[in-house]
Amino acid sequence: MSAKDAVILNFVGLKNKSFSSFMPKPYYIFSSGILRRKDNTLYFEPLEEGNFEEDEDILCFVGYPERDCEDRSAKRKPIPVEDIDSIYIFGEMTFNVKFFNFLSQNNIILHIFNHYGFYSGSFYPREFLNSGRLLIRQVEHYLFDELRLFLARKIVDGASYNMLRNLKNYLSNDELEIYIEAIEVERVKIESCGDIHELMACEGHIRSAYYMAWPHIVNDEFFYFDKRTKQPPGNAINALISFGNSMLYTVVLGEIYKTYLNPTISYLHEPSDRRFSLALDLAEIFKPVIVDRLIFRMINRGQLSREHFVGELNFCYLSEEGRKIFVREFNEFLESTVKYKKFNRNVSYRGLIRLECYRLIKHLLGDEVYEPLKVWWY
């Protein structure tokens, strides 16, 4: 089954050539259905009249049980547990305790998005990789201002470099030069920032100049972009940025989970309750590399248009079909590869995120000085 074909299904398990047949994959659920467990296999069944009665195999209802499945031709789909990297659920759902126990036992992260495609949260199973030594070093690098500021500067340096690289990729457009110059001026100030607040202000100026250049890159009047708006996004571009950034955040969180890092201890973003702020830190570096480039590509190729968005008063979000298209392209982008000179082999974009985690670990342990990813291949 190709990735394109898989998206047509209501239960989406995306495959790609860069996956081996034994590599776990993310699975995306967009419609009403039931997740059942039988031994070490999950089964997704479309909701049909009479098949939602409680029994010991049922782990989760997706959607409202009283609703009929729109696609009655969809068949029961088996998914071996070792095939699952993570599960994404879009829309209404009802879980039971057995489901969360199953996820925890198999180290599977669950990400939940609401009816509008806005990220609600993640079920993060108990960590199966633990290192007291690394945890102490993570905390030390947060508590000591100089150590924290060093890492925070590196994150902003990497993120702003990648933004600049995106604009320079479109340098044939003379109107971009003013924004490139503005970002370069602000980048010089990064090393002189004396605290996190000053650094965040510098990063804000860089991102503002970067977003002001977007109307010269995106050549579609419907996707006009004048300013960044969140909670809720005010237009189609803002809806794409918010959805793409949320998807990237979940991927970064999943890669952190596969390392010894603690996702709640961060350096640029302030650690707080109810969020995995280290994922926010590392996602900053990859937003221009993955999310922004994907948005430019999809709009300029005509893969997304007005019909894929729902607009309300000062409020815009991707339709279900629009989210499916974005998820398909996002997943394929993550599994595409670049030549990594250090290892003399191809590495996927998802792999680059894991390598970023490892670079941070080496810095925290004193093995190597941390240098963020700075794109070289475009």
C-alpha positions in Angstrom: 0.0 0.0 0.0 1.5 3.4 -1.0 1.3 6.4 1.3 -1.1 8.1 -1.2 -3.4 5.1 -1.2 -3.3 4.8 2.6 -4.5 8.3 3.1 -7.8 7.4 1.4 -8.6 5.0 4.2 -10.2 6.3 7.3 -7.6 4.5 9.3 -4.2 5.7 7.9 -1.0 3.7 8.4 1.5 5.5 6.2 4.3 3.6 4.6 7.3 4.8 2.7 10.1 3.4 0.7 12.6 4.5 3.4 10.9 2.3 6.0 12.1 -1.2 6.3 9.3 -3.7 6.6 10.1 -4.0 10.3 10.3 -0.3 11.1 7.5 1.0 13.3 5.3 3.6 11.7 2.9 6.4 12.8 -0.8 5.6 12.4 -3.5 8.2 11.9 -7.2 7.8 12.6 -9.5 10.3 11.1 -13.0 8.7 11.4 -15.3 6.8 13.6 -14.3 3.3 14.6 -13.3 0.9 17.2 -9.9 -0.3 18.3 -9.8 -3.8 19.5 -7.0 -5.8 20.9 -6.3 -9.5 20.2 -3.0 -10.8 21.7 -0.3 -8.5 20.2 -2.4 -7.2 17.4 -4.7 -4.1 17.2 -7.7 -4.2 14.9 -9.4 -1.1 13.6 -13.1 -1.6 12.7 -15.4 1.1 11.2 -18.4 1.9 13.4 -21.5 0.1 12.2 -24.8 -0.6 13.8 -24.4 -3.3 16.4 -20.6 -3.6 16.5 -20.0 -1.1 19.4 -21.3 -3.2 22.3 -18.7 -3.4 25.1 -16.5 -6.5 25.2 -13.1 -7.2 26.7 -11.3 -6.7 23.4 -12.4 -3.1 22.9 -9.8 -0.5 23.9 -11.1 2.6 22.3 -14.1 4.2 20.5 -13.2 6.9 18.0 -16.1 9.1 17.2 -19.6 8.8 18.5 -20.9 5.1 18.7 -24.3 6.2 17.5 -22.9 7.4 14.2 -22.7 5.1 11.3 -19.4 4.7 9.5 -19.4 6.7 6.3 -17.3 4.1 4.5 -19.0 0.8 5.1 -16.7 -0.8 2.6 -13.7 -0.3 4.9 -12.5 -3.6 6.2 -11.2 -4.7 9.5 -7.5 -3.7 9.6 -5.0 -5.6 11.6 -1.9 -3.8 13.0 0.8 -5.8 14.8 1.9 -3.9 17.8 5.5 -4.0 16.8 4.5 -2.1 13.6 3.2 0.9 15.6 5.5 3.9 16.4 2.7 6.3 17.5 -1.0 6.8 17.1 -2.7 10.1 16.0 -6.4 10.5 16.6 -8.3 13.4 15.1 -11.8 14.0 16.5 -13.9 12.6 19.3 -12.8 9.5 21.2 -13.6 7.4 24.2 -10.8 5.4 25.8 -10.8 2.9 28.6 -8.0 2.1 31.0 -7.0 -1.0 29.1 -6.1 1.1 26.1 -3.6 3.3 28.1 -2.1 0.2 29.7 -1.6 -1.3 26.3 0.1 1.8 25.0 2.3 2.0 28.1 3.4 -1.6 28.0 4.4 -1.2 24.3 6.0 2.3 24.6 3.5 3.8 22.1 2.8 7.6 22.3 -0.8 8.8 21.6 -1.4 12.2 20.1 -4.8 13.8 20.2 -6.2 16.5 17.9 -9.7 17.9 18.2 -12.4 18.3 15.7 -10.8 21.4 14.2 -7.4 19.8 13.9 -5.9 21.7 16.9 -3.5 19.8 19.1 -5.0 18.8 22.4 -2.2 16.8 24.0 -0.3 13.5 24.2 -0.3 10.4 26.3 3.4 10.0 27.1 4.0 6.5 28.6 6.4 6.1 31.4 10.0 6.4 30.2 11.7 3.1 29.4 15.1 4.7 29.0 16.4 6.4 32.1 19.8 7.9 33.1 20.3 9.6 36.5 23.6 11.0 35.3 22.1 12.7 32.2 19.1 14.0 34.2 21.4 15.7 36.7 23.3 17.3 33.8 20.1 18.4 32.2 19.0 20.1 35.4 22.5 21.7 35.9 22.4 23.2 32.4 19.0 24.8 33.2 19.9 26.0 36.7 23.2 27.7 35.8 22.5 30.8 33.8 25.6 30.7 31.6 25.1 27.1 30.7 21.4 27.6 29.9 22.0 30.8 27.9 24.6 29.0 25.8 22.2 26.3 24.7 19.3 28.8 24.2 21.6 30.9 21.9 22.5 27.8 19.9 18.9 27.0 19.4 18.0 30.5 18.2 21.2 30.5 16.0 20.2 27.2 14.4 16.6 28.2 13.8 17.4 31.7 12.4 20.1 30.3 10.1 17.6 27.8 8.7 15.0 30.6 8.2 17.7 32.6 6.4 18.6 29.6 4.2 14.9 29.3 3.2 14.8 32.9 2.0 18.1 32.6 0.2 16.8 29.6 -1.6 14.3 32.1 -3.3 17.0 34.8 -3.8 16.0 35.3 -7.4 13.1 37.4 -6.0 14.8 40.8 -5.4 12.1 41.8 -2.9 13.5 39.3 -0.4 16.8 41.1 0.1 15.4 43.6 2.6 14.2 40.7 4.8 17.4 38.7 4.5 19.4 41.8 5.6 17.1 42.4 8.5 17.5 38.8 9.7 21.3 39.0 9.3 21.4 42.2 11.4 19.4 40.5 14.2 21.5 37.3 14.0 24.6 39.3 14.9 22.9 40.3 18.2 22.3 36.7 19.4 25.7 36.3 21.1 25.4 39.6 22.9 21.9 38.8 24.5 22.4 38.8 28.2 19.4 36.8 29.3 16.6 34.6 28.0 14.1 37.4 27.7 16.4 39.5 25.6 17.2 36.4 23.4 13.5 35.7 23.0 12.9 39.3 21.9 15.8 38.9 19.3 14.2 35.7 18.1 10.9 37.4 17.8 12.3 40.2 15.6 14.0 37.6 13.3 10.8 35.6 13.0 8.8 38.7 12.3 11.1 39.7 9.4 11.0 36.1 8.2 7.2 36.0 8.0 7.0 39.4 6.3 8.9 37.7 3.4 6.4 35.0 2.9 4.0 36.9 0.6 6.9 37.0 -1.9 7.4 33.3 -1.8 3.8 32.0 -1.7 2.2 32.8 -5.1 -1.5 32.4 -4.4 -3.8 35.3 -3.4 -5.9 33.0 -1.2 -2.9 32.4 1.0 -2.1 36.0 1.7 -0.1 36.3 4.9 0.3 39.6 6.7 1.0 38.5 10.3 1.2 35.5 12.5 -2.0 34.8 14.5 -2.6 31.9 16.9 -5.4 30.5 19.1 -7.2 30.7 16.8 -5.4 31.1 13.5 -7.0 33.9 11.5 -6.4 32.7 7.9 -5.3 29.8 5.8 -1.5 30.3 6.1 -1.8 30.7 9.9 -3.9 27.5 10.0 -1.2 25.6 8.1 1.6 26.9 10.3 -0.3 26.0 13.5 -1.2 22.5 12.3 2.3 21.9 10.8 4.0 23.1 14.0 1.8 20.9 16.1 2.6 17.9 14.0 6.3 18.6 14.2 6.1 19.0 18.0 4.6 15.5 18.3 7.4 14.0 16.1 10.1 15.7 18.1 8.5 14.5 21.3 8.4 11.0 20.0 12.2 11.1 19.1 13.0 12.5 22.5 11.1 9.6 24.0 13.5 7.2 22.3 16.5 8.8 24.0 17.6 9.3 27.7 16.6 13.0 27.6 13.9 14.3 29.9 11.3 16.2 27.7 10.3 18.6 30.5 13.7 20.3 31.0 14.3 22.9 28.4 16.6 25.9 27.8 15.0 28.4 25.4 11.4 27.9 26.5 10.6 28.1 30.2 9.9 24.7 31.7 6.3 24.6 33.1 3.5 22.3 33.9 1.5 20.4 31.3 3.9 20.7 28.4 7.1 19.0 27.1 9.1 22.1 26.7 12.3 20.5 25.4 10.3 19.4 22.3 9.4 23.0 21.8 13.1 23.9 21.9 14.3 21.4 19.4 11.2 22.0 17.1 12.4 25.6 16.6 15.4 24.4 14.7 13.3 22.2 12.4 10.3 24.4 11.7 11.9 26.2 8.8 13.5 23.0 7.5 10.4 20.8 7.5 7.1 22.7 8.2 7.8 25.9 6.3 9.4 24.3 3.3 6.4 21.8 3.1 3.9 24.7 3.2 5.7 26.6 0.4 5.8 23.4 -1.7 2.2 22.4 -1.2 0.8 25.8 -1.9 3.0 26.6 -4.9 2.2 23.2 -6.4 -1.5 23.7 -5.9 -1.9 20.7 -3.6 -3.9 22.8 -1.2 -6.6 25.4 -2.1 -9.5 27.3 -0.7 -11.7 24.1 -0.6 -9.4 22.5 2.0 -10.1 25.2 4.6 -13.1 26.1 6.7 -13.4 29.8 7.6 -15.4 31.3 10.4 -15.4 34.8 11.9 -11.6 35.5 12.5 -11.1 31.8 12.6 -9.7 29.4 10.0 -8.8 25.7 10.1 -8.0 22.8 7.7 -10.9 20.6 6.7 -10.6 16.9 7.3 -9.6 16.4 3.7 -7.0 19.1 4.0 -5.5 17.6 7.1 -5.3 14.2 5.4 -3.4 15.7 2.5 -1.1 17.6 4.8 -0.4 14.5 7.0 0.4 12.4 3.9 2.9 15.0 2.6 4.3 15.6 6.0 5.0 11.9 6.6 6.5 11.5 3.2 8.7 14.5 3.8 9.9 13.2 7.2 11.0 9.9 5.6 12.8 11.5 2.6 16.5 11.5 3.0 19.6 13.8 2.7 23.2 12.8 2.3 24.8 13.1 5.8 28.5 13.6 5.1 29.7 12.7 8.6 28.2 9.2 8.4 28.6 8.9 4.6 25.0 7.7 4.2 21.5 9.0 3.7 19.5 10.1 6.8 15.8 10.8 6.9 14.5 14.1 8.2 13.1 12.1 11.1 16.5 10.7 11.7 18.0 14.2 11.7 15.7 15.0 14.7 17.0 12.0 16.6 20.6 13.0 15.8 19.8 16.4 17.2 18.8 14.8 20.5 22.1 12.8 20.5 24.1 16.0 19.9 22.4 17.6 22.8 23.1 14.6 25.0 26.8 14.6 24.1 27.0 18.3 25.0 25.2 17.7 28.4 27.7 14.9 29.2 30.7 17.0 28.2 31.7 14.9 25.2 31.1 17.5 22.4 30.1 21.2 22.2 26.5 21.4 20.9 26.1 22.7 17.4 22.5 22.9 16.1 21.5 21.5 12.7 22.2 24.1 9.9 21.0 22.9 6.5 23.6 22.4 3.8 21.7 20.5 1.2 19.5 23.3 -0.3 
